[in-house]
Amino acid sequence: MPELDERLKTVVAEVGQKQRRIGAEAAFRATVEERLRNLERDLTDVKSRLNGLLLFIASTVLAQVLLRLA
């Protein structure tokens, strides 16, 4: 019976370690996914600002061309 008790303790310890490792992996995965979402949001913001800036530059150039023609 002592062998069975030791084996049972070993198996329970292994299961506990696996559960902690799985929990740590899930936490890491969730952290990475959240960072990716933040990066995607920031990239969308940068794209919209860049598009606005390009539109502003294009309209300024067009206005300058029209003023020179007039």
C-alpha positions as CSV (number, residue, x, y, z in Angstrom):
1,M,0.0,0.0,0.0
2,P,2.8,2.5,0.6
3,E,3.8,2.1,-3.0
4,L,0.3,2.9,-4.1
5,D,0.2,6.0,-1.9
6,E,3.5,7.3,-3.3
7,R,2.3,6.6,-6.8
8,L,-1.0,8.4,-6.2
9,K,0.9,11.4,-4.7
10,T,3.2,11.5,-7.7
11,V,0.3,11.4,-10.2
12,V,-1.6,14.1,-8.3
13,A,1.5,16.3,-8.3
14,E,2.0,15.7,-12.0
15,V,-1.7,16.7,-12.7
16,G,-1.3,19.8,-10.6
17,Q,1.8,20.8,-12.5
18,K,0.1,20.3,-15.8
19,Q,-2.9,22.4,-14.7
20,R,-0.6,25.2,-13.6
21,R,1.3,25.0,-16.9
22,I,-2.0,25.0,-18.8
23,G,-3.2,28.0,-16.8
24,A,0.1,29.9,-17.4
25,E,-0.1,29.1,-21.1
26,A,-3.7,30.4,-21.3
27,A,-2.7,33.6,-19.4
28,F,0.2,34.1,-21.8
29,R,-2.0,33.5,-24.8
30,A,-4.6,35.9,-23.5
31,T,-2.0,38.6,-22.9
32,V,-0.6,38.2,-26.4
33,E,-4.1,38.4,-27.9
34,E,-4.8,41.6,-26.0
35,R,-1.5,43.1,-27.1
36,L,-2.3,42.2,-30.7
37,R,-5.8,43.8,-30.4
38,N,-4.1,47.0,-29.1
39,L,-1.6,47.0,-31.9
40,E,-4.4,46.6,-34.5
41,R,-6.4,49.5,-32.9
42,D,-3.2,51.6,-32.9
43,L,-2.5,50.7,-36.5
44,T,-6.0,51.6,-37.6
45,D,-5.6,55.0,-35.8
46,V,-2.3,55.6,-37.6
47,K,-3.8,54.7,-41.0
48,S,-6.7,57.1,-40.5
49,R,-4.4,59.9,-39.4
50,L,-2.1,59.3,-42.4
51,N,-5.0,59.3,-44.8
52,G,-6.2,62.6,-43.3
53,L,-2.8,64.1,-43.7
54,L,-2.5,62.9,-47.3
55,L,-5.9,64.3,-48.1
56,F,-4.9,67.6,-46.5
57,I,-1.7,67.8,-48.5
58,A,-3.5,66.9,-51.8
59,S,-6.1,69.5,-51.2
60,T,-3.4,72.1,-50.4
61,V,-1.5,71.3,-53.6
62,L,-4.8,71.5,-55.6
63,A,-5.6,74.9,-54.0
64,Q,-2.1,76.2,-54.9
65,V,-2.4,75.0,-58.5
66,L,-5.8,76.7,-58.8
67,L,-4.6,79.9,-57.3
68,R,-1.7,80.1,-59.7
69,L,-4.0,79.5,-62.7
70,A,-6.4,82.2,-61.6
